Amino acid sequence: MSTAMPVALVTGVGPGTGAAIARRLAVGGYAVAMLARNAERIGALAAALPGARAYACDVTDSAALRASVARVQAEMGAPSVLVHNAVGASFGTFAEIEPAALERNFRVNTVALLELAQLLTPAMIAAGQGAIVVTGNTSALRGKARFAGFAPTKAAQRILAEAMARDLGPRGVHVAYV
């Protein structure tokens, strides 16, 4: 089933920023596909937003992410907007954090962005338009001692978004890191 409304896909729809982004996109005329681990929360939000749908998904699980995107495309149509708001964060000094925590944060913050862009941009490029917005953090620009498990992944995310912007911009797809 497809919709006449343009589709926006938002990851990391929690009770704060993600929900606010989903609400704003819905008010702006988008059918919003919301991805988050908490099915109950996004289900309730989807029920309150016209044209919105909830997809429970852990973005660190590549197979689940691909399946969720395929469902969005089949049920709602190709998203013309992606907002990658999912965030992985672990705090502590470099001596305190576990390497596995850094790896998980990298999967959420950076690898999921790469996978989503690879899945969604072919349709955006074919349409000659689209937008990818990545919610960042000042940690992408500086490393505080207790941000050793977080800042490196946000910096990588920012640089990936910049590389994507240089590639996709000339093809009509805007990429922003905010």
N, C-alpha and C positions, 0 to 999 in steps of 0.2 A: 504494500500500500504506500503510495507516495502522497506528498502534501504540496499544496500550492505555495506554502510558506517556505522561504529559504531555511536551510537547516544549519544549526550551529552545534558543534560537539564540544562539551566542556568536561574536562577531567578534574578529579579532586573536588567534587561538589560536597563540601562539608557545610557546617552551619554558618560559616562566616563569609569569606571572600567568594568561594565557589557558588554558594546559594545566591549571593548578591549579583554575581555575574549572570547566572541563569535567569534570575528575575529581570534584570535589565535587558538581556537579549530577548526574552519573551515579550516585554513591553515594546521593544523595538521591532516586533513583527517576525521574530524567528521561531521556528519549531526547534526546541532545545532537547538534544540528546545528552543526558547527564550520566557520566561514569563515576562511580565511587565504590568503595568496598562495602559501605553500609546501605544495604538494599532498602531497609525500612525508612531511613531518613530521606533518601532520594525518591523513594516511592511516594511518600507523603508530599514532597515538594512537587513532583511531577503532577500529582492530582490537583494541585493548586494553580498550576500554570497551563494556560491553553496551548495545546500542541506539543507539550513536553512529554518525554518518555525517560524512564529510569532503566539503566543497565548496570547491574552489580558487576564490578570488575576490579581486580587488583592489577594495576598497570604494570607491575613487575612480572606478571605471568604472560609471556609473549603469545602463547596459544589462546589464552582467554581474551587478551587484548584484540588479537586478530578476529576472533569469533564475535566479539562485541561490536567491532567496527563493521563487520560483514552484516550483522543484524541491523545496525543503524542504517546502513546503506539500503538494505532490502526493505525495511519497514518505513523509513522516513525519506530516503533519497540521499544523494551525495552531499555531505556537509560542505558549505562554501566558507565556513568559519570554523577554526579550531582554536579553543582556548585551553592551553595546557597549564592547569592550576594545581595538579597533583604535586605534593611535596613530600619528600623523604628527608627527615632531619634527625641527627643524633649529635648530641653536644658533649664535649669533653676535649681535653687537650690531646695532642697526638699520642701521648703515652697512655692515655686512658681509653680511647675508643677501640672497639674491636674492628679488625679489617672487614668482617662480614657486614657490619653496620654501614661502613663506608660504601661497600659494594652495593648494598640494598638501596642506599640513598642515590647512588649513581644510576641504578636501574630506574628508579622513580623519576628523578629529575632530568636525566639526560637520555638514557636509552629509550625510555617510553616516548620522549619527544621525537627521537629519530624514527622509531617504528611508526608512530602516528603520522608523521610527515610523509614517510614512504607510502603509507596506505592511502592517505587522503589527497596528496598533491597531484597525482595524475589527473583526477577529475577537475581539480581547480585549474591546472594548466590547460587542459582541453577546453575549459570554459573561458579561459583568458582572464580569470579573476578569482580572487579568494583572499583569505586573510588567516594568518596564524599569529596568535598572541600568546606570549609566554609570560606568566606572572613570575617575576624574579624577586630578588632580594639584594640589599646592599652587600651582602656577603659575597656576591659574585665579583665584587670589586676589591675586597680586602679580606684578609684572614685574621680574625681575632683568635687568641690562644684557645678559647673553649669552643670554637667553631670548626675544629679540625675535621670533624665528621660530616660537615654540612657545606662550608664555604667552597671546598674544591669541586663539589658536584654542581653547585650553582654557577661557579665560574665556567665549568665545562659546558653547562647548559647555555650560558650567555654566548659563548664563542660558537657553539653549534648554531644557535639562532642567527648570529651574525653571518656565518657561512651560508646558511639557508637563504637569508635575505639577499645576499649577493647573487646567488644562483636563481632564486625564484622571482625576485623583483622585476627583472627585465621580461619575465614571462607573465606578468600581470598578477602575481601573488605577493601580497604585502606580508612581511614578517616583522613583528615588533616584540621587543623584550622590555617589559615594564615592571 
